[in-house]
Amino acid sequence: MEHETPAQQYLRRWAQAVIDMIILDMINRVLIAVVARQIHAIVQDVMRDLLTTGGCAPPRQPPAAP
């Protein structure tokens, strides 16, 4: 096995750090997308409730039995 010079060691560490940052950035983007979808779904539910009730609605309860 060939011995690495200090410059080669530095470049190998630098390249690994860049790869690690790219991987972490990709993971971060996926997590942001997941959270954004959840927030979007919650906002849609709230807007649907507001449009169907005409404003502030009481907490949802099952319909009363006849």
N, C-alpha and C positions, 0 to 999 in steps of 0.2 A: 504494500500500500504506500502510495506516495505521500510524503509529508507536505502539508499545506503551508504556504507562506502566510505571514500575518495579513497581507493584503487579500489573499484568497479567502482566509477565514472571515475577514471583515465583509467582503462581498457576499459570501455565502450567508452570513448572519443577516446582512441587509436584505438580500433577496427573500430569505425566510420571513423576515419581518413584514415585507411588502405583501407576500402571499397571505400571511396571517391577517393583515389589515383588510385585504380584499375579502377573505372568507368572513370575517366579523362584519364587514359592511353588508355582505349579502344576507347574513342572518338577521342583521338589524332591519334591513328593508322588508324581509318577510314578516318579522314581528310587527313592524309598523303597519303593513298591509292587513294583517289579521286584526289588529286592534281597530284600525280604521273601518273595516267591514262591520265589526261588532257595534261601533259607535253609530255607523250609518243605519244599521238595522234598528237600534234603539230609537234614533231620531225618527225613522219612518213610522215606528209603532206609535210614538207620541203624536206625530202629526196626524196619523190616521185617527187616533182617539180624539184629538181636538176637532178634526173635521166632522167626525160622526156625532160628537156630543155637543158641538157648538160652543165649547169653552171648557171650563174646569168641570170635570166629572167626579162624582163620588167614587170611592174604591169599587172595583168590580165585585159583584156578588152574584151567585147563581140566581136564576129567576125563581120567584116564589111559586110554590105549588098551588094549583087552583083549588 
